Amino acid sequence: MNASGLKPALPGISRSKRLGFFSFSDRNKPFDSKQRGVCLIKAAMEETQTLKQDVNGMVDKLANRHAGKNHNQLSTIGNSTNIKWHECPVEKIDREKLLKQKGCVIWITGLSGSGKSTVACALSHMLYQRGNLSYILDGDNVRHGLNRDLSFKAEDRAENIRRVGEVAKLFADAGFICIACLISPYRRDRAECRSMLPNRDFVEVFMDVPLQVCENRDPKGLYKLARAGKIKGFTGIDDPYEPPLDAEIVLQCNTGDCSNPCDMAEKVLSYLEVEGYLQA
C-alpha cells in the first residue's frame, strides 16, 4: 500500500478497476515479454479476486436479509401450486442506479380515440431524447401476442388489464418507465393494477376527452360500427366508461379546444421530473 492507500501498480502495467483494460508503460525499456506476461497474469488474478469479493458480498447481503426464514416453504397462488419466489441480490434500487432513473408505471386511460397512444409515443420520445429508458404497453399491441386469446367480453377485458398490469410491474421493477395506454374502462381493474405496485410507482393519467370529440375523430371507424350495431359492448356507446376519481394527472380536451399531444406529453414529463422519477 502507498501513502494514498492504493496498491502500487505492478511493474510496467497500469490497470483499471475492471479486468480487460491494461496498458504497458516504460516504452523506452527493452521489451521483456516474459516479465510483462507474468505481470499481466498477476493483475488479472487481482481483478478476479476483487470480483469474487463483490459477488460474495452480494450473496452475504441476500443471506442476511432472509436469515431465520424457511427457504423451503412453497406457496399456492391461484391455480399454481408448489411454487417458490426466488430472490436475487441485484435489486430494483441497483437497476435504478444503473439506469439513473426510478422505475414506475404511467397508466394512460380514456375513451377510444382520446389520444392515449399518441400521447404515450410522444412521451416515450421525449424520455428517449433525455436519455431515459421507457417502454410502451399499448392496448392494441398486446392483443397481437400476449393477450390474443382474449375477447372484449367484460371478464376478458378484466383479464387483459390484469395481465398488462403484471407485465408493467415487471418493467417497473427492472427500472423502466413503463407507459401503459389502454381504455381500461373500469375503476376496479385500474385499482387492482395500482395495488400491484408501491402507490408512488403507479401514475394514473386520465385523458379527459368528451365522447363527442372522440366519436368525431373515430380514427379506426369503431364508433361508426358501434352506432350501426355491428360492434356490441363498445365503451362509451353501450358499455360504460368509469372516469378516474383521483388520477395523478388529468389531460383535458374540451370541444374544439384540444392541446397538442406533445404539450400533453410535456405535462406528464414535468410531473415525472418534479416527483424525482427521472433520476436515481
Secondary structure in CASP SS format (residue, H / E / C, confidence):
PFRMAT SS
TARGET T0000
AUTHOR 0000-0000-0000
METHOD secondary structure of the structure
MODEL  1
M C 1.00
N C 1.00
A C 1.00
S C 1.00
G C 1.00
L C 1.00
K C 1.00
P C 1.00
A C 1.00
L C 1.00
P C 1.00
G C 1.00
I E 1.00
S E 1.00
R E 1.00
S C 1.00
K C 1.00
R C 1.00
L C 1.00
G C 1.00
F C 1.00
F E 1.00
S E 1.00
F E 1.00
S C 1.00
D C 1.00
R C 1.00
N C 1.00
K C 1.00
P C 1.00
F C 1.00
D C 1.00
S H 1.00
K H 1.00
Q H 1.00
R H 1.00
G H 1.00
V H 1.00
C H 1.00
L H 1.00
I H 1.00
K H 1.00
A H 1.00
A H 1.00
M H 1.00
E H 1.00
E H 1.00
T H 1.00
Q H 1.00
T H 1.00
L H 1.00
K H 1.00
Q H 1.00
D H 1.00
V H 1.00
N H 1.00
G H 1.00
M H 1.00
V H 1.00
D H 1.00
K H 1.00
L H 1.00
A H 1.00
N H 1.00
R H 1.00
H C 1.00
A C 1.00
G C 1.00
K C 1.00
N C 1.00
H C 1.00
N C 1.00
Q C 1.00
L C 1.00
S E 1.00
T E 1.00
I E 1.00
G C 1.00
N C 1.00
S E 1.00
T E 1.00
N E 1.00
I E 1.00
K C 1.00
W C 1.00
H C 1.00
E C 1.00
C C 1.00
P C 1.00
V C 1.00
E C 1.00
K H 1.00
I H 1.00
D H 1.00
R H 1.00
E H 1.00
K H 1.00
L H 1.00
L H 1.00
K C 1.00
Q C 1.00
K C 1.00
G C 1.00
C E 1.00
V E 1.00
I E 1.00
W E 1.00
I E 1.00
T E 1.00
G C 1.00
L C 1.00
S C 1.00
G C 1.00
S C 1.00
G C 1.00
K H 1.00
S H 1.00
T H 1.00
V H 1.00
A H 1.00
C H 1.00
A H 1.00
L H 1.00
S H 1.00
H H 1.00
M H 1.00
L H 1.00
Y H 1.00
Q H 1.00
R H 1.00
G C 1.00
N C 1.00
L C 1.00
S E 1.00
Y E 1.00
I E 1.00
L E 1.00
D E 1.00
G H 1.00
D H 1.00
N H 1.00
V H 1.00
R C 1.00
H C 1.00
G C 1.00
L C 1.00
N C 1.00
R C 1.00
D C 1.00
L C 1.00
S C 1.00
F C 1.00
K C 1.00
A H 1.00
E H 1.00
D H 1.00
R H 1.00
A H 1.00
E H 1.00
N H 1.00
I H 1.00
R H 1.00
R H 1.00
V H 1.00
G H 1.00
E H 1.00
V H 1.00
A H 1.00
K H 1.00
L H 1.00
F H 1.00
A H 1.00
D H 1.00
A C 1.00
G C 1.00
F C 1.00
I E 1.00
C E 1.00
I E 1.00
A E 1.00
C E 1.00
L C 1.00
I C 1.00
S C 1.00
P C 1.00
Y C 1.00
R H 1.00
R H 1.00
D H 1.00
R H 1.00
A H 1.00
E H 1.00
C H 1.00
R H 1.00
S H 1.00
M C 1.00
L C 1.00
P C 1.00
N H 1.00
R H 1.00
D H 1.00
F E 1.00
V E 1.00
E E 1.00
V E 1.00
F E 1.00
M E 1.00
D E 1.00
V C 1.00
P C 1.00
L H 1.00
Q H 1.00
V H 1.00
C H 1.00
E H 1.00
N H 1.00
R H 1.00
D C 1.00
P C 1.00
K C 1.00
G C 1.00
L H 1.00
Y H 1.00
K H 1.00
L H 1.00
A H 1.00
R H 1.00
A C 1.00
G C 1.00
K C 1.00
I C 1.00
K C 1.00
G C 1.00
F C 1.00
T E 1.00
G C 1.00
I C 1.00
D C 1.00
D E 1.00
P C 1.00
Y C 1.00
E C 1.00
P C 1.00
P C 1.00
L C 1.00
D C 1.00
A C 1.00
E C 1.00
I E 1.00
V E 1.00
L E 1.00
Q E 1.00
C E 1.00
N E 1.00
T C 1.00
G C 1.00
D E 1.00
C E 1.00
S C 1.00
N C 1.00
P H 1.00
C H 1.00
D H 1.00
M H 1.00
A H 1.00
E H 1.00
K H 1.00
V H 1.00
L H 1.00
S H 1.00
Y H 1.00
L H 1.00
E H 1.00
V H 1.00
E C 1.00
G C 1.00
Y C 1.00
L C 1.00
Q C 1.00
A C 1.00
END
